[in-house]
Each structure stands twice: as C-alpha cells, then as structure tokens.
Amino acid sequence: MKKSDFIYKTIQLILFILLAIVCLCILVFDANIHLLVTTDSSIRLLYALLWGILGLSFVFVYFDFSFLSSYKKDYKELDHAVYSDPLSGLANRFGCDTMIEKYLDKPLPECLGCIMFDLKVAEINRLYGHLYGNHHIKEFADLLKAASVDLCFVGRNGGNKFLALFEEGSQEKIDRFLGRLRARVQSYNDFPENLPIEYNYGIAFQEGDAARTITDLIALSNKRIASQRL
C-alpha cells in the first residue's frame, strides 16, 4: 500500500463531488436543461442513468477509502507486532536490527553513540519467579522509554539486555539521558513496595580501531558492561 493510493482516491472523491455539484447547478439554473428533463422522458431517463452512475462511482470510491483505511490500520498493527517487544513495549530484536542496518557496511559516523544496559533480574527470577522478573523488565523499559524522549532510540535486545543508540550523539546528550534514567530509577526505588531496579551499562563512541563499524560499536559497549562487573 502506497501513500499515492490515498492521494489518488482523494482526488477521485473530490472530482466526483465537484461533478455532482456542477450537474445539480446546471439542472437548477439552466432553464433549457430543466425544461428538457421535465418534458422529455428520454432525456429524463438519460439524466437519471448519469446520476445513478455518478452515485455508484461515489459509493465505490467510499468503499475503497474504507478498505484502504482498514488495510493501513492492519499494516500498522502487523508492523508493531513484528518490530515491538510485547513485554517491554520497546523495539524488539528485529526493531533494533532494523535500526542497526542503517549503518551496516558504512563508515561509522563520529556522532554515533551507543549504550548497552544489563538489567539485574536473575536474582529476582530466582527468589520470586519469572512473573516478577518480567514485571521488573517492563518497569525498567518504561523508565528507559521516558528517559529517551528527544534523545535516542531505545530497544530490548533480548533477555535482560537493552540498547540505546544516539544518532546525533554527544557526551552531553548521553549524560542527560543517564541522568534522567538515574533520577527515574531512584524515584521508583524509593517506594518500599517496588523491588529495587539495578543495572549496569557500557558506553561507546566511534573510537578509531576499537569501533569502526556499528557492530564494533555495540560489541564495545557490551564489553564495557562486562568490565564494569569485574
């Protein structure tokens, strides 16, 4: 489905409406036409057929609009199901891969920054069960999403791993994002009924030989999570 389909159908509908208005004006304001229609049965039949064809065409265009709108809605829902993680509400692995593919086989932009997050959820799964662990993932994802507004792309890269990608990145933007996240996590943890959210993260930029490609960049940020645990 293309955007041009909607434009084409919109033009069709507008033309049919204009044509109907013109025909009605001719019938009302042209005395000769009005006389012919009212006195000649053949002209009246022809005029009725033309109006019938115009009306049917309008109905068909209307149903085309309805079908295209429904198709567009279904397409969006399918796209969301394919690229969105149902648990976290963030982009899933496919969604992250789609973002990453923009930079595959290309020189890595100097302004591209990456943060990999590792949410500490194993202990919660062990003590309270996976239902609580899943809830913990969802809560952390909500905090990530809120912190990322106008700053970066965030997605769940599988399990307890999350990815933040800064396309127009800078240390200032990353610090602002991490500050937002830290404040939201602290507010969440201040409620006694909430299981405390804890996480590690690793940051990477284009850093010469250490990160020349997007996959290098993500691997480097992931490696820096591991080094943080030592």
VEXNUKE-848090 format. One record per residue (C-alpha): residue in three letters; x, y, z. Coordinates in pm, whole numbers, always signed. Example, Ala and Ser with C-alpha at 12.3 -4.5 7.8 and 13.67 -1.06 7.14 Angstrom:
VEXNUKE-848090
ALA|+1230|-450|+780
SER|+1367|-106|+714
END
This chain:
VEXNUKE-848090
MET|+0|+0|+0
LYS|+140|+338|-103
LYS|+66|+691|+7
SER|-17|+766|-357
ASP|-317|+530|-331
PHE|-479|+761|-76
ILE|-394|+1068|-282
TYR|-544|+910|-595
LYS|-864|+811|-415
THR|-891|+1153|-253
ILE|-865|+1323|-593
GLN|-1128|+1084|-730
LEU|-1367|+1161|-447
ILE|-1319|+1537|-482
LEU|-1380|+1517|-859
PHE|-1700|+1316|-811
ILE|-1829|+1566|-556
LEU|-1746|+1861|-783
LEU|-1908|+1687|-1080
ALA|-2223|+1622|-878
ILE|-2238|+1988|-771
VAL|-2189|+2107|-1131
CYS|-2465|+1875|-1260
LEU|-2701|+1990|-987
CYS|-2629|+2357|-1061
ILE|-2689|+2303|-1435
LEU|-3020|+2132|-1362
VAL|-3135|+2405|-1124
PHE|-3011|+2718|-1302
ASP|-3023|+2628|-1675
ALA|-3384|+2674|-1779
ASN|-3345|+2487|-2110
ILE|-3191|+2179|-1946
HIS|-3452|+2191|-1672
LEU|-3729|+2206|-1934
LEU|-3582|+1915|-2132
VAL|-3552|+1697|-1824
THR|-3907|+1769|-1709
THR|-4072|+1733|-2052
ASP|-3871|+1470|-2241
SER|-3886|+1120|-2091
SER|-3578|+1003|-2286
ILE|-3368|+1293|-2155
ARG|-3506|+1231|-1808
LEU|-3407|+863|-1826
LEU|-3059|+950|-1954
TYR|-3018|+1208|-1680
ALA|-3129|+955|-1418
LEU|-2881|+698|-1551
LEU|-2598|+951|-1536
TRP|-2687|+1037|-1177
GLY|-2705|+666|-1095
ILE|-2360|+603|-1242
LEU|-2223|+903|-1054
GLY|-2379|+781|-730
LEU|-2243|+427|-773
SER|-1899|+562|-853
PHE|-1911|+770|-535
VAL|-2011|+460|-334
PHE|-1726|+255|-484
VAL|-1472|+526|-406
TYR|-1607|+548|-50
PHE|-1566|+172|-2
ASP|-1216|+193|-150
PHE|-1136|+455|+113
SER|-1276|+233|+388
PHE|-1074|-64|+264
LEU|-751|+135|+238
SER|-801|+280|+587
SER|-862|-67|+730
TYR|-562|-204|+541
LYS|-342|+76|+672
LYS|-455|+8|+1029
ASP|-390|-366|+992
TYR|-49|-292|+839
LYS|+45|-71|+1134
GLU|-69|-336|+1381
LEU|+130|-603|+1198
ASP|+435|-378|+1182
HIS|+403|-314|+1556
ALA|+370|-687|+1626
VAL|+681|-768|+1420
TYR|+909|-494|+1549
SER|+779|-431|+1901
ASP|+858|-640|+2207
PRO|+524|-739|+2368
LEU|+665|-748|+2721
SER|+856|-420|+2733
GLY|+671|-221|+2467
LEU|+1008|-118|+2322
ALA|+1156|-216|+1987
ASN|+1242|-587|+1989
ARG|+1548|-759|+1839
PHE|+1409|-713|+1486
GLY|+1340|-346|+1558
CYS|+1693|-299|+1689
ASP|+1835|-481|+1385
THR|+1638|-252|+1154
MET|+1792|+49|+1325
ILE|+2139|-105|+1311
GLU|+2106|-194|+940
LYS|+2106|+178|+855
TYR|+2478|+180|+939
LEU|+2589|-160|+813
ASP|+2867|-158|+552
LYS|+2918|+215|+606
PRO|+3184|+419|+783
LEU|+3073|+478|+1140
PRO|+2964|+841|+1197
GLU|+3165|+1015|+1466
CYS|+2845|+1141|+1630
LEU|+2700|+790|+1676
GLY|+2692|+676|+2038
CYS|+2574|+352|+2196
ILE|+2484|+237|+2546
MET|+2417|-127|+2631
PHE|+2226|-195|+2952
ASP|+2226|-513|+3154
LEU|+1931|-526|+3395
LYS|+1996|-729|+3710
VAL|+1698|-961|+3702
ALA|+1841|-1310|+3762
GLU|+1813|-1284|+4141
ILE|+1452|-1166|+4116
ASN|+1368|-1460|+3889
ARG|+1530|-1697|+4137
LEU|+1368|-1555|+4451
TYR|+1026|-1451|+4326
GLY|+973|-1626|+3992
HIS|+968|-1517|+3629
LEU|+638|-1333|+3666
TYR|+810|-1080|+3892
GLY|+1115|-1083|+3666
ASN|+901|-995|+3364
HIS|+733|-718|+3561
HIS|+1079|-585|+3651
ILE|+1179|-582|+3282
LYS|+858|-395|+3193
GLU|+913|-134|+3466
PHE|+1273|-72|+3361
ALA|+1167|-47|+2995
ASP|+911|+220|+3086
LEU|+1179|+421|+3266
LEU|+1416|+384|+2968
LYS|+1147|+499|+2728
ALA|+1063|+805|+2938
ALA|+1431|+898|+2973
SER|+1499|+863|+2599
VAL|+1244|+1118|+2474
ASP|+1406|+1353|+2217
LEU|+1747|+1198|+2282
CYS|+1788|+847|+2146
PHE|+1644|+519|+2020
VAL|+1590|+250|+2283
GLY|+1508|-117|+2235
ARG|+1519|-451|+2411
ASN|+1797|-652|+2254
GLY|+1690|-981|+2407
GLY|+1657|-1113|+2762
ASN|+1771|-854|+3013
LYS|+1977|-655|+2759
PHE|+1869|-312|+2635
LEU|+2017|-90|+2366
ALA|+2025|+290|+2344
LEU|+2151|+438|+2016
PHE|+2230|+809|+1977
GLU|+2227|+911|+1610
GLU|+2327|+1271|+1687
GLY|+2520|+1172|+1994
SER|+2741|+1369|+2226
GLN|+2869|+1318|+2577
GLU|+2627|+1588|+2692
LYS|+2328|+1400|+2546
ILE|+2440|+1072|+2696
ASP|+2492|+1235|+3036
ARG|+2146|+1392|+3015
PHE|+1989|+1058|+2924
LEU|+2169|+873|+3204
GLY|+2079|+1150|+3448
ARG|+1711|+1123|+3355
LEU|+1722|+746|+3389
ARG|+1907|+761|+3721
ALA|+1652|+1005|+3865
ARG|+1356|+794|+3750
VAL|+1507|+473|+3883
GLN|+1578|+642|+4216
SER|+1217|+763|+4239
TYR|+1095|+412|+4156
ASN|+1323|+252|+4413
ASP|+1207|+495|+4682
PHE|+874|+312|+4700
PRO|+911|+26|+4952
GLU|+666|-196|+4763
ASN|+885|-191|+4449
LEU|+1166|-440|+4402
PRO|+1476|-221|+4352
ILE|+1590|-176|+3993
GLU|+1965|-227|+3945
TYR|+2155|-224|+3618
ASN|+2499|-198|+3461
TYR|+2579|-20|+3137
GLY|+2858|+32|+2890
ILE|+2912|+337|+2667
ALA|+3092|+350|+2333
PHE|+3153|+604|+2057
GLN|+3343|+585|+1731
GLU|+3689|+532|+1879
GLY|+3928|+460|+1595
ASP|+4031|+97|+1554
ALA|+3824|-10|+1856
ALA|+3494|+75|+1685
ARG|+3499|+123|+1309
THR|+3158|-33|+1235
ILE|+2819|-37|+1403
THR|+2872|-397|+1514
ASP|+3209|-299|+1664
LEU|+3038|-13|+1847
ILE|+2772|-237|+2001
ALA|+3025|-506|+2087
LEU|+3247|-247|+2256
SER|+2963|-106|+2466
ASN|+2863|-463|+2558
LYS|+3222|-544|+2653
ARG|+3229|-242|+2880
ILE|+2930|-382|+3068
ALA|+3135|-694|+3138
SER|+3435|-490|+3251
GLN|+3211|-298|+3489
ARG|+3122|-622|+3669
LEU|+3486|-714|+3742
END
